[in-house]
Amino acid sequence: MSGYKIELKKKDLETLKEVCKSFNNDPGELINVLHKAQSIFGYLPAEVQEVVAEELNIPVAKVYGVVTFYSFFTMKPKGRYPISICTGTACYVRGAEKVLDEFKRILKLEVGETSEDGKFSISCLRCVGACGLAPVVMVGEKTYGRVSPDEVRKIIEEYEDME
Amino acid sequence: MSLVKLTIDGQQVEVEKGTTIYKAAKKLGIDIPVLCYMDLHNMNIENKPGGCRICVVEVEGRRNLAPSCSTNVDEGMVVRTSSMRVINARRTVLEFILSDHPKDCLTCAKSGHCELQDLAVKLGVREIPYQDNAEMSTYKVDYSPSIIREMDKCVMCRRCETMCNDVQTVGALFAINRGFDAVVAPAFEMDLQKSTCTYCGQCVAVCPTGALTEVDNTPNVIRALADPNKKVVVQTAPAVRAALGEEFGMEAGTLVTGQMAAALRRLGFDYVFDTDFAADLTIMEEGTELLGRLNKFLAGDKEVKLPILTSCCPGWVNFFEAQFPDMLEIPSTARSPQQMFGAIAKTYFADKISVKREDLVVVSIMPCVAKKYESERDEFATNGNPDVDFAITTRELAHLIKQSNMDINTLPKEDFDSPMGESTGAGVIFGVTGGVIEAATRTAYEIHTGKTLEKVDFEQLRGLEGIRKAEVDFDGLKLNIGIAHGLGNARKLLEDIRSGKSEFHAIEIMACPGGCIGGGGQPLHHGDSTILKKRAEALYREDKGKAIRKSHENPHIQELYKNFLGEPMSDKAHHLLHTHYDSKKPEIRVKED
């Protein structure tokens, strides 16, 4: 048992403390706090989890337990254009896996990885509630429905000229 | 409270509403096998995630089998705990668990004490199907000074998580990931050594398998004993004598002090000493420190830190270093008896027998796994040579004795050696919650009042209640004393101190429920408070039987001060018998933007 050090930028630390405070530093709001923190930082590095634990007065092991339990939370920075492929039941049976494979092949990335230029990342999520459009792909906030593997390249190309 | 009638295996039983099927069956003497379930009835804590499915039973009218540990009884329920369907399902569940479990039972540290192994025996598992192409969990083995985590052997019962979070509030272990990847681990899967773990060992004490075990120091002890160039000294903590017998089939609460001394002598230790001697020494130092602070306080000193907190328990020291770094000045600076013993053995005693420090090996027998870490702390070594070389648990000692073809049942009773084997009744009760503060009170009373204490039994300080308060009258001066055992209870008292609400002058804290008698290195008691009670009674019995029952009256302690240490709290005593504390809390450093 020994102390260790973590580092965080002053500005980020303050933002994070504000987030916790906006939920009254209530341990019961852990998931909401993490949700908000991830929307600000893009991911939940160890430093962020340490501060959340400290502010909500709960063990950091518990925060980490929650972060690793929910597939929505990530400890790796996502790309500027995070690609999420729904692999919920409806999307899965309508060919989501083939769509996913095509993204992986073209971008040469595995699920959970981010491209070296920080532009794209691939993740899977479970059911976005748009089963009628299965299989569903999201890039950032934009939704693509009834995606077939041949359309994957076209979707990627939409973002290639962007920063 | 309304009662519910039901039938289990053809027998009628009436239980309170809200009772589980498992407990109702128990009332009938039907012992449904469990794995993840754990009942710490003396702490009102039950671990029943209902996840392992070993305890399933058939409930008439229900389509699916029900986990009996977490299914409540209903009026008129008809339950079968051993039908063909139940037995087959139970065995299948176990076979699934075993399909992702290492098959190294022959060499596993838990072999013979493993609940998973016992289940395989009970359910008659003769082969393990589902092995071909089955995925196996693999984790790096995590070695710390006290505890080894071998999570390939984890069955996700989460008992350790309950102990670490609900009972101890240490928060070092938590379930992480999900599905097949789920496991119990420290934050970020860091090594236990880097986490907030206090090494109290309560997780080890409840782990059903070999996933959590103590570091085995017995090979080092055997090697030291075999070395003709070493003199090997052993000290035994108070709580060991009240529990060691259980490892040899004796009734809980059987005192085996004499047989234990005999066993240690036969194992080849050159000097068989007693940590109780050092407990008496602790009282001299800690009691003096308490009176010193108290007198300053009474003289109107506003700076003085009160309450004073005991510091004998290494799990507790680790706890406040990690979780209350703002309060490091409150605990007594007195080292624990184990470390006082080591410091005196390697100076005073080594000189006495003309042996060099390097050639003297100090082994301690402890009810505790945190003592292993404590003995390795840098501040308890001189030129790299530790004051205590090896700490082993009560369980490890039992193993050493068995390995040497001895049985505590058939050994004669022998005495400890002199001088460091001589102790008082006050030293003995260090092993039970409330004992340290009672011992301190006996001595502090006489020093403070100058009068002889006629009645040495302070019944108001005894018992197994988690947090206790008592007032002791020091001839007009009313002392408020607090006692907590179990770190969750300790936390409550500490938070009161932090917020300025505490009215205590002195507080005794023990990390393990029950004190050292319930330590993480003791024979497993599975949360059974009747066992703890019997161990406590045994120590009070030994105290009563002692000719001398006040630490300051121990003639060998008096001699030690006269010939070596001078006064309590002298410079020499400070150097050898006191310590300091450091924050172990993770530090959040801020980078300038």
Interface residues (C-beta under 8 A of the other chain):
Chain A: M1 S2 G3 Y4 K5 I6 E7 L8 K9 K10 K11 L13 A46 E47 Q49 E50 V51 A53 E54 I58 P59 V60 A61 K62 V63 Y64 G65 T68 F69
Chain B: S144 N165 V170 G171 A172 L173 F174 A175 I176 N177 R178 A185 P186 A187 F188 L192 Q193 K194 S195 T196 C197 T198 Y199 N318 E321 A322 Y373 D582 S583 K584 K585 P586 E587 I588 R589 V590 K591 E592 D593
